[in-house]
Amino acid sequence: MEPTTIGIIGCGNISDAYLRGAARSQLVRVKSVADIRADAAAAKAREHSVDAATVDTLLADPAIEIVVNLTIPAAHAPVNLQIIEAGKHAYLEKPLATRFTDAKPVMLAAAAKGLRVGCAPDTFLGGAHQACRYAIEAGLIGIPVAGAATVLSHGMEHWHPNPAFFYQHGGGPIHDLGPYYVTQLVNLLGPVSRVTAQVSTAAKTRTITSEPLAGQTIVVGVPTTVNGVLSFANGANVALSHSWDVWKHKRLPLEIYGSEGSMLVPDPNFFGGEPQITRRDGDWTPLDISRHPYGTPNRTTRTGAHVADHRVIGLLDMAAAIRLGRPHRVSGTLALHVLEVLDAFERSSLEGRHIVIETPCKRPEKLPQGSGEEVFA
Ligand SMILES: NC(=O)c1ccc[n+]([C@@H]2O[C@H](COP(=O)([O-])OP(=O)(O)OC[C@H]3O[C@@H](n4cnc5c(N)ncnc54)[C@H](O)[C@@H]3O)[C@@H](O)[C@H]2O)c1
């Protein structure tokens, strides 16, 4: 397959993962990068041996087929609209927009022009998460009836160089981290039908301790503790706890309970890990992930953990899907459903009622077993 030519808008923290991931792939080739900060684009271009461009020249480049939008959440929808207006497919980092109501016009604009929208997270395509999907479909835990999705920490202002956006609309633990957990739950269980929740904000301001902005104050504009219940169309209900008000805990990231057993799903913030299952109340046994690609550790995190980080495979799948005329898995339609769910947590709490989810969504196709990029063909 002829590699698809890519442009990237947004040269911040996460752009290295995309530039490195794309450089390892035969399916895509990054031609140029742009940012509203010309110096940021120039630095990334030098580091990764690609061209630096302005946003306008990148969008006007006829060679570029897909533009990857790695800007902050508040810029996701406006930049996506610019990409679609320029006649290019858009692939972006999560969330699809800061609010469901801002995302809908993007999806409509793309559909009107016959263009694709893809949106991270793509972690659910990782080896560990696909192995869980195969195991559930093989009936290894029976019919899934319940579960728990947990991500608890003390936030982002101690490590990210420019953390303010995490505390504005489109950020917070539910919009920033919820996409990983809710998307993997939809991959495993199918669409969400209803959400009920309670949210709160423990501190109205936060002090940045990471460099270079240490000492600056962030005004918190989002809930920082979210507890809720997701009801799935298949009848399962899953408890979700997402918080940035917690110093320490002993809870696991994701558990699924079925009629015949239970499953421990590794953290959907990453692509690998060791899933475990039980039959009824038997012993935990590891699930073999070796037949699935993209589960092998390839990066050490700032806390020293050796993790699988194959961020970019959703883009590779979309590039191949466009060439082959098939649907792509890490889709805007899936992300729109997930965003409606994420918005519903705060709405449910404010309005004191269940929120019914209306956006239709199908589970993305499983990734074939294999060892690399041949699975996208
Ligand atoms: N940092 C991470 O570890 C991480 C992980 C997963 C996902 N993400 C997601 O990736 C996205 C970017 O995060 P980040 O950490 O790289 O942020 P960042 O602040 O480090 O970088 C964002 C970049 O986008 C540029 N930008 C902002 N508005 C723009 C516009 N209108 N046009 C062109 N450029 C613009 C900024 O100048 C900046 O260089 C966010 O949606 C975030 O949720 C980040």
The ligand as an SDF file (V2000), in Angstrom:
LIG
                    3D

 44 48  0  0  0  0  0  0  0  0999 V2000
    0.3120   14.9840   27.0150 N   0  0  0  0  0  0  0  0  0  0  0  0
   -0.1420   13.7500   27.0760 C   0  0  0  0  0  0  0  0  0  0  0  0
    0.4490   12.8630   27.7210 O   0  0  0  0  0  0  0  0  0  0  0  0
   -1.3840   13.3750   26.3260 C   0  0  0  0  0  0  0  0  0  0  0  0
   -1.7080   12.0430   26.2860 C   0  0  0  0  0  0  0  0  0  0  0  0
   -2.8180   11.6470   25.5530 C   0  0  0  0  0  0  0  0  0  0  0  0
   -3.5760   12.5860   24.9060 C   0  0  0  0  0  0  0  0  0  0  0  0
   -3.2940   13.9050   24.9690 N   0  0  0  0  0  0  0  0  0  0  0  0
   -4.1690   14.8540   24.2680 C   0  0  0  0  0  0  0  0  0  0  0  0
   -3.4200   15.4530   23.2230 O   0  0  0  0  0  0  0  0  0  0  0  0
   -3.8610   16.8130   23.0240 C   0  0  0  0  0  0  0  0  0  0  0  0
   -2.6700   17.7190   23.1460 C   0  0  0  0  0  0  0  0  0  0  0  0
   -2.0870   17.5420   24.4240 O   0  0  0  0  0  0  0  0  0  0  0  0
   -0.6070   18.0130   24.7200 P   0  0  0  0  0  0  0  0  0  0  0  0
   -0.2770   17.4740   26.0580 O   0  0  0  0  0  0  0  0  0  0  0  0
    0.2740   17.7170   23.5740 O   0  0  0  0  0  0  0  0  0  0  0  0
   -0.8610   19.5960   24.8440 O   0  0  0  0  0  0  0  0  0  0  0  0
    0.2320   20.7620   24.7030 P   0  0  0  0  0  0  0  0  0  0  0  0
   -0.3650   21.9530   25.3620 O   0  0  0  0  0  0  0  0  0  0  0  0
    1.5690   20.2650   25.1620 O   0  0  0  0  0  0  0  0  0  0  0  0
    0.3050   20.9980   23.1100 O   0  0  0  0  0  0  0  0  0  0  0  0
   -0.7350   21.5300   22.3630 C   0  0  0  0  0  0  0  0  0  0  0  0
   -0.1450   22.3210   21.2060 C   0  0  0  0  0  0  0  0  0  0  0  0
   -1.2040   22.7780   20.3520 O   0  0  0  0  0  0  0  0  0  0  0  0
   -0.9110   24.1180   19.9500 C   0  0  0  0  0  0  0  0  0  0  0  0
   -2.1690   24.7670   19.5920 N   0  0  0  0  0  0  0  0  0  0  0  0
   -3.1760   25.1370   20.4280 C   0  0  0  0  0  0  0  0  0  0  0  0
   -4.1950   25.6830   19.7150 N   0  0  0  0  0  0  0  0  0  0  0  0
   -3.8170   25.6490   18.4160 C   0  0  0  0  0  0  0  0  0  0  0  0
   -4.4420   26.0670   17.2060 C   0  0  0  0  0  0  0  0  0  0  0  0
   -5.6460   26.6270   17.2050 N   0  0  0  0  0  0  0  0  0  0  0  0
   -3.7750   25.8900   16.0430 N   0  0  0  0  0  0  0  0  0  0  0  0
   -2.5300   25.3280   16.0300 C   0  0  0  0  0  0  0  0  0  0  0  0
   -1.8920   24.9080   17.1590 N   0  0  0  0  0  0  0  0  0  0  0  0
   -2.5300   25.0700   18.3300 C   0  0  0  0  0  0  0  0  0  0  0  0
   -0.2250   24.7340   21.1500 C   0  0  0  0  0  0  0  0  0  0  0  0
    0.5510   25.8650   20.7820 O   0  0  0  0  0  0  0  0  0  0  0  0
    0.6250   23.5590   21.6540 C   0  0  0  0  0  0  0  0  0  0  0  0
    1.9220   23.5540   21.0870 O   0  0  0  0  0  0  0  0  0  0  0  0
   -4.9350   17.0660   24.0780 C   0  0  0  0  0  0  0  0  0  0  0  0
   -6.1870   16.8640   23.5050 O   0  0  0  0  0  0  0  0  0  0  0  0
   -4.6730   15.9890   25.1300 C   0  0  0  0  0  0  0  0  0  0  0  0
   -5.8760   15.6000   25.7930 O   0  0  0  0  0  0  0  0  0  0  0  0
   -2.1860   14.3170   25.6510 C   0  0  0  0  0  0  0  0  0  0  0  0
  1  2  1  0
  2  3  2  0
  2  4  1  0
  4  5  1  0
  4 44  2  0
  5  6  2  0
  6  7  1  0
  7  8  2  0
  8  9  1  0
  8 44  1  0
  9 10  1  0
  9 42  1  0
 10 11  1  0
 11 12  1  0
 11 40  1  0
 12 13  1  0
 13 14  1  0
 14 15  2  0
 14 16  1  0
 14 17  1  0
 17 18  1  0
 18 19  2  0
 18 20  1  0
 18 21  1  0
 21 22  1  0
 22 23  1  0
 23 24  1  0
 23 38  1  0
 24 25  1  0
 25 26  1  0
 25 36  1  0
 26 27  1  0
 26 35  1  0
 27 28  2  0
 28 29  1  0
 29 30  1  0
 29 35  2  0
 30 31  1  0
 30 32  2  0
 32 33  1  0
 33 34  2  0
 34 35  1  0
 36 37  1  0
 36 38  1  0
 38 39  1  0
 40 41  1  0
 40 42  1  0
 42 43  1  0
M  CHG  2   8   1  16  -1
M  END
$$$$
